[in-house]
Amino acid sequence: METTQVQVAKKLTDEHVAFLENVMMKGGPEQRDYKTFNQLVNSLDESGIEELRDILSPVLNNTETMHGFAYSKPFGYAGDFKIIDMIYENKVTSDPRYKNWDIWWNSEYASRAVRNRKDYFINICSELEKKSEGPKEVLVLGSGPATDIYEYFVKNPDSNLTFDLIDLDENAIEYAKEKNRKFSDKMNFFRINVLRFKTHKHYDLIWSAGLFDYFKEKHFIYLLKKYLPFLDENGEMVIGNFSSYNPTRKLMEALSGWYLNYRSDYDLYKMAAEAGVKGEQMIVNKEPLGVNLFLRIKKSEESFIEFREPISKVAEYSVN
Ligand SMILES: C[S@@+](CC[C@H](N)C(=O)[O-])C[C@H]1O[C@@H](n2cnc3c(N)ncnc32)[C@H](O)[C@@H]1O
């Protein structure tokens, strides 16, 4: 099938089926098939997606593959610590029947954006470390495998940062503890729902990625209000959220049953304003692909003053 031949269709055509069967025989799509595959998936309605899942069932039911692991959800929910860590590791099965599937998975926008957000976090930690001498405290909400922290410590063995990590999943905590064994003196784990965590501490940085995308607007705003008082006077909160621009969205939903609350810069500014944050206090960054957004909020109202021009229009979202 030529890439240009895929028509907008709701169900699978005979041509689609032939294409998919060929892809299955090859152990997954080759690079030249990616565009066709994406177009095909984007053209399907729910019944077409069911047919597609049927044809791909040997992959979707095989937890040794990235698609199969994501689709089967062995830990009971989408985006568990293990799939996230496999994305960080660019994991590709050695089984030739499935290898191309994993190569494709890892080359998609969403996977690359997840790896980019780890690099973004490592940069934020470096910036924090350079800001001033002395110990600094970081709180991580929904810490998962804590691979980002592991890589930070590997690069910065003399770091002055200590991390408090919150995750609801006991398996995630055990996995992250084992992975970070060498750095255990700089990490404290809390197995609790972020909605219920309490502390008397004040943090230099509160970071969260891959968590707020699962919360509805009401809980997103509630969490901003809850955690902002836990920031130090010069502290900063950085919240990641998948952008409304995610070319992998339909693939994630169709082949992995992975649904997120996608948000724009505007959505993030608006929710922060509703949580009482002033325009000068916030800015939205993105990783190089623009697929992961980061809402940055400083405790001090004047902190983003140097960026006032580009974000001045956020004042109009202010609810106060
Ligand atoms: C997609 S992973 C992201 C992990 C990590 N932040 C990263 O980017 O590598 C989301 C993590 O949040 C945890 N989680 C989900 N809901 C939570 C909640 N309400 N409270 C605490 N942790 C939660 C999950 O157990 C999972 O480990």
The ligand as an SDF file (V2000), in Angstrom:
LIG
                    3D

 27 29  0  0  0  0  0  0  0  0999 V2000
    3.2970    8.0950   34.4060 C   0  0  0  0  0  0  0  0  0  0  0  0
    4.1160    7.7510   35.9400 S   0  0  0  0  0  0  0  0  0  0  0  0
    5.2840    9.0890   35.9640 C   0  0  0  0  0  0  0  0  0  0  0  0
    6.5050    8.7640   36.7870 C   0  0  0  0  0  0  0  0  0  0  0  0
    7.5660    9.8540   36.8730 C   0  0  0  0  0  0  0  0  0  0  0  0
    7.0470   11.1100   37.3730 N   0  0  0  0  0  0  0  0  0  0  0  0
    8.2410   10.0720   35.5480 C   0  0  0  0  0  0  0  0  0  0  0  0
    7.9070   11.0350   34.8470 O   0  0  0  0  0  0  0  0  0  0  0  0
    9.1290    9.2960   35.2000 O   0  0  0  0  0  0  0  0  0  0  0  0
    2.8850    8.2610   37.1280 C   0  0  0  0  0  0  0  0  0  0  0  0
    3.1340    7.7770   38.5420 C   0  0  0  0  0  0  0  0  0  0  0  0
    2.1940    8.4530   39.3950 O   0  0  0  0  0  0  0  0  0  0  0  0
    1.7010    7.5500   40.3460 C   0  0  0  0  0  0  0  0  0  0  0  0
    0.3750    8.0290   40.7770 N   0  0  0  0  0  0  0  0  0  0  0  0
   -0.7720    8.0260   40.0650 C   0  0  0  0  0  0  0  0  0  0  0  0
   -1.7670    8.5890   40.7730 N   0  0  0  0  0  0  0  0  0  0  0  0
   -1.2310    8.9630   41.9670 C   0  0  0  0  0  0  0  0  0  0  0  0
   -1.7460    9.6060   43.1200 C   0  0  0  0  0  0  0  0  0  0  0  0
   -3.0370    9.9850   43.1770 N   0  0  0  0  0  0  0  0  0  0  0  0
   -0.9090    9.8220   44.1600 N   0  0  0  0  0  0  0  0  0  0  0  0
    0.3900    9.4550   44.0990 C   0  0  0  0  0  0  0  0  0  0  0  0
    0.9360    8.8460   43.0260 N   0  0  0  0  0  0  0  0  0  0  0  0
    0.1380    8.6050   41.9740 C   0  0  0  0  0  0  0  0  0  0  0  0
    1.6670    6.2110   39.6400 C   0  0  0  0  0  0  0  0  0  0  0  0
    1.6920    5.1510   40.5800 O   0  0  0  0  0  0  0  0  0  0  0  0
    2.9130    6.2870   38.7520 C   0  0  0  0  0  0  0  0  0  0  0  0
    4.0190    5.7230   39.3940 O   0  0  0  0  0  0  0  0  0  0  0  0
  1  2  1  0
  2  3  1  0
  2 10  1  0
  3  4  1  0
  4  5  1  0
  5  6  1  0
  5  7  1  0
  7  8  2  0
  7  9  1  0
 10 11  1  0
 11 12  1  0
 11 26  1  0
 12 13  1  0
 13 14  1  0
 13 24  1  0
 14 15  1  0
 14 23  1  0
 15 16  2  0
 16 17  1  0
 17 18  1  0
 17 23  2  0
 18 19  1  0
 18 20  2  0
 20 21  1  0
 21 22  2  0
 22 23  1  0
 24 25  1  0
 24 26  1  0
 26 27  1  0
M  CHG  2   2   1   9  -1
M  END
$$$$
